[in-house]
Structure formats: structure tokens, C-alpha cells
Amino acid sequence: MWFVEKYCPDALWHLAQPLLPPHPERHQGGGRSRSDDRATLAAILYVLESGCSRRKLPGSFPVHWRTTHRRFAQWVASPTTTGFGSTATSSTPRATRWRNGRSSYSRRA
């Protein structure tokens, strides 16, 4: 779990945690437990920093790449994370490509 500590240290987590939207309620109960928000944020930051495809997220992360992408999309769309999400998605071209579902540069014919 050293990936989580490296990419989402305590100081960053204390800043980001209040900006994240509340967990949706499960009215029927059951199902899988929700993936840890801090581990998910660390996975998002890893992909943004490394430039790797979200599908190439190392298996040592405790979060699946699909969960990482879905949570990223939810957080960016949430009104409570508008500032946080717009900063993350506008800061690098890689982040913009990742948000749009393209993990590498498009090839031109």
C-alpha cells in the first residue's frame, strides 16, 4: 500500500477529503463495499503523473482501473469538486486525454 502513501500523502488527503462528494446511499443494501477514496485518488494521481494508460494501473494498487476511471468522472462532474476537478483536468494534456477516454496521443494518418 506504499503507492497510496506516495501519491496521496496525509497532507494532500486532508486537503482533498472535504472536497469529495458524499458517498451515495445503497437503499437495498448488500453488494460490494465501496473502494477506499484515498486509494482511488492515489490511483488517479498516479495515472495523471506517470502518463500511463488507466488500464495499465499496477496491480499493487488496491483499486481496479474501472473504479478509478468511474470515480474520476463522478468527482469531476460533482458540483462540490468543481474547483478540484477543473484543476486536475486542465493542468496537463495527459489529464485531458484521460478524461476524454484516450490514454495516449491519437495517431494521425
C-alpha positions in Angstrom: 0.0 0.0 0.0 3.0 2.2 -0.3 1.6 3.6 -3.6 -1.2 5.3 -1.7 1.2 6.9 0.7 3.5 8.1 -2.1 0.8 9.5 -4.4 -1.6 10.7 -1.8 0.3 11.7 1.3 -1.5 12.7 4.5 -1.3 16.5 3.8 -2.8 16.1 0.4 -5.5 13.8 1.7 -6.5 16.2 4.4 -7.0 18.9 1.7 -8.8 16.7 -0.8 -11.1 14.8 1.5 -13.5 17.6 2.3 -13.9 18.4 -1.4 -15.1 15.0 -2.3 -18.8 14.4 -2.6 -20.6 12.2 -0.1 -21.0 8.5 -0.8 -24.2 7.6 -2.4 -26.6 5.6 -0.2 -27.4 2.0 -1.0 -31.1 1.7 -0.3 -31.3 -2.1 -0.9 -28.1 -2.9 1.0 -25.8 -5.7 0.0 -23.3 -5.5 -2.8 -19.6 -4.9 -2.7 -18.1 -2.5 -0.2 -17.0 0.8 -1.7 -13.4 1.2 -2.7 -11.3 3.5 -0.5 -11.5 7.1 -1.7 -7.9 7.8 -0.7 -6.6 4.8 -2.7 -8.7 5.8 -5.6 -7.3 9.4 -5.5 -3.8 8.0 -5.3 -4.5 5.8 -8.4 -5.9 8.8 -10.3 -2.9 10.9 -9.4 -0.6 8.0 -10.4 -2.1 7.8 -13.9 -2.0 11.6 -14.3 1.6 11.9 -13.2 3.0 8.8 -14.9 1.1 9.3 -18.2 0.4 5.5 -18.4 -2.9 4.2 -19.7 -5.5 3.9 -16.9 -5.7 0.2 -18.0 -2.1 -0.2 -17.1 -2.6 0.7 -13.5 -0.3 -1.5 -11.5 -2.0 -4.5 -9.8 -0.5 -3.4 -6.5 -3.0 -0.6 -6.3 -6.0 -1.7 -4.2 -8.4 -0.2 -6.8 -9.4 -1.5 -10.2 -8.8 0.7 -13.2 -12.5 0.8 -14.0 -13.3 2.0 -10.5 -10.6 4.6 -10.8 -12.0 6.0 -14.0 -15.6 5.9 -12.9 -14.8 7.7 -9.6 -12.7 10.3 -11.5 -15.7 11.0 -13.8 -18.1 11.2 -10.8 -15.8 13.6 -8.9 -15.2 15.9 -11.9 -18.9 16.1 -12.6 -19.8 16.8 -8.9 -20.6 20.4 -8.0 -18.6 20.0 -4.7 -15.4 19.2 -6.6 -15.7 21.7 -9.4 -12.5 23.6 -8.4 -10.6 20.4 -7.6 -11.7 18.6 -10.8 -11.1 21.5 -13.1 -7.6 22.0 -11.7 -6.8 18.3 -12.2 -8.3 18.1 -15.7 -6.9 21.3 -17.1 -3.4 21.1 -15.7 -1.9 18.7 -18.2 -2.7 17.4 -21.7 -2.4 13.9 -20.3 -5.2 14.6 -17.8 -7.4 15.9 -20.6 -6.8 12.9 -22.7 -7.5 10.6 -19.7 -10.7 12.4 -19.0 -11.8 12.0 -22.6 -11.1 8.3 -22.6 -7.9 8.4 -24.6 -4.8 7.3 -22.7 -2.3 8.0 -25.5 -1.8 10.5 -28.3 -4.0 9.8 -31.2 -2.2 8.7 -34.3 -2.6 10.7 -37.5 -2.9 9.0 -40.8 
